[in-house]
Amino acid sequence: IRLFSFSSADDNHPLLLEALDFFVKREPREPHVKHAESNAPVEANSGNKGFQCQQCFALFTRSDHLNRHMRRHTGERPFTCQCCPFAFSSNDSLKRHMRTHTGERPFQCPYCRLSFAVSYNLVCHLRTHGDRKPWKCRVCSMGFSHKLQMSAHMRLYHGNEMTS
């Protein structure tokens, strides 16, 4: 399940940063919902059977997917890192986090051989090899593939002009 799908070039999008903060640093709340109280299939609007969350009414084809989803509502984080105090709601999230400790970088750029621990970072990096430069300096119209590059350019070259 993907919480957000970003098509913008903003690598520091507030929703992405908020989501990262939620999944990494948030303390578990008092559980207000038990795991999939009813695992009986529920009729979806489309006529397909599925398992429905009683909190937000999201539908799932498998009960284990519903159980995993319910951790978002309960705050339960049963997957604990053995190297640091972080805990996660899914084993996949823990595996991704473990790369910060192991240094594993399985996502490699086919153009320059840089590698990344997170696939999204490779996607962002690939923009540097293309002609797409969606971020434009409002002073000189120079184009950039990332918002951070544009911000650094504006501070370095147009610092005084930005305030006027």
C-alpha positions in Angstrom: 0.0 0.0 0.0 1.4 3.4 -0.9 0.4 6.3 1.2 1.5 9.0 -1.2 2.4 9.1 -4.9 4.5 12.1 -5.8 4.9 13.3 -9.4 6.3 16.6 -8.5 10.0 17.3 -8.4 9.9 18.4 -4.8 12.2 15.9 -3.0 11.4 17.7 0.3 7.6 17.7 -0.1 6.0 18.4 3.2 3.7 15.4 3.0 6.7 13.1 2.3 8.6 14.5 5.2 5.5 14.2 7.5 5.1 10.6 6.4 8.7 9.8 7.1 8.4 11.4 10.5 5.2 9.4 11.3 6.8 6.1 10.4 10.2 6.6 12.0 9.7 8.7 15.1 6.1 8.4 16.2 5.4 6.8 19.6 2.7 4.1 19.5 -0.7 5.3 20.7 -3.0 3.4 23.0 -4.6 0.8 20.7 -8.1 1.8 20.0 -8.8 -1.0 17.5 -7.9 -4.7 17.8 -6.5 -6.4 14.7 -9.3 -7.1 12.2 -12.1 -7.7 14.6 -14.1 -9.1 11.8 -12.1 -11.0 9.2 -15.2 -11.9 7.3 -15.3 -10.7 3.6 -17.2 -7.5 3.1 -19.0 -6.7 -0.1 -17.2 -3.8 -1.9 -19.0 -1.2 -4.0 -17.5 -2.8 -7.1 -19.1 -6.2 -6.3 -15.7 -7.7 -5.3 -15.3 -9.4 -1.9 -12.6 -8.1 0.4 -11.7 -7.3 4.0 -12.7 -3.9 5.1 -11.2 -1.6 7.8 -13.8 -0.5 10.2 -11.9 2.7 10.9 -11.4 4.2 7.4 -13.3 1.6 5.3 -10.3 0.8 3.1 -10.7 -2.6 1.4 -8.2 -5.4 1.1 -8.2 -8.7 -0.7 -6.4 -10.6 2.1 -6.9 -10.5 5.8 -3.2 -10.3 6.5 -3.1 -7.1 4.5 -5.9 -5.7 6.6 -4.1 -6.7 9.8 -1.0 -4.9 8.5 -3.1 -1.8 7.7 -4.7 -1.8 11.1 -1.3 -1.1 12.7 -1.6 2.4 11.2 -4.7 3.0 13.4 -3.3 1.3 16.5 0.3 2.6 16.3 1.6 -0.9 16.9 5.2 -1.4 15.8 6.2 -5.0 16.3 9.3 -4.9 14.1 12.2 -3.5 16.2 15.7 -2.6 14.9 18.4 -4.5 16.8 20.9 -1.7 16.2 18.9 1.4 17.4 15.7 2.2 19.2 13.5 2.6 16.0 10.5 0.2 15.5 8.3 -0.3 12.5 4.8 -1.4 11.6 6.1 -3.7 8.8 9.0 -6.0 8.2 9.6 -4.3 4.8 10.1 -1.0 6.6 12.5 -2.6 9.0 14.5 -4.1 6.1 14.7 -0.8 4.3 15.8 0.9 7.6 18.5 -1.7 8.2 20.3 -0.4 5.1 21.2 2.7 7.2 23.3 0.4 9.4 24.7 -2.1 6.8 25.5 0.5 4.2 23.8 -1.6 1.5 22.9 0.4 -1.6 21.1 -1.9 -4.0 19.7 0.7 -6.4 22.3 1.6 -8.9 22.2 4.3 -11.6 22.7 2.8 -15.0 24.4 6.0 -16.3 27.0 6.9 -13.6 27.0 3.9 -11.3 26.0 5.9 -8.2 24.0 3.7 -5.8 21.3 4.4 -3.3 19.7 2.6 -0.3 16.2 3.8 -1.2 14.6 3.3 -4.7 13.0 6.8 -4.5 16.4 8.4 -4.2 17.5 6.7 -7.4 14.3 8.0 -9.2 15.2 11.5 -8.0 18.8 11.1 -9.1 17.9 9.9 -12.6 16.4 13.4 -13.2 20.0 14.8 -13.3 20.7 12.7 -16.4 17.7 13.9 -18.4 16.8 17.2 -19.9 13.8 17.7 -17.6 14.4 20.7 -15.3 11.1 21.7 -13.8 12.5 24.1 -11.2 13.3 27.6 -12.6 15.2 30.4 -10.9 12.7 33.3 -10.6 15.6 35.8 -11.1 17.6 34.4 -14.1 15.3 31.5 -15.3 18.1 28.9 -15.0 16.6 25.4 -14.8 17.2 22.7 -12.2 16.2 19.1 -11.8 15.8 19.5 -8.0 14.3 22.2 -5.8 17.3 22.0 -3.5 19.6 22.8 -6.3 17.6 25.8 -7.3 17.4 27.1 -3.7 21.2 26.7 -3.3 21.7 28.6 -6.6 19.4 31.4 -5.5 21.2 31.8 -2.2 24.7 31.8 -3.8 24.0 33.9 -6.9 21.0 36.0 -6.1 21.1 36.4 -2.3 20.5 40.2 -2.3 18.0 40.1 -5.2 15.8 37.7 -3.4 15.0 40.2 -0.6 14.2 43.1 -3.0 
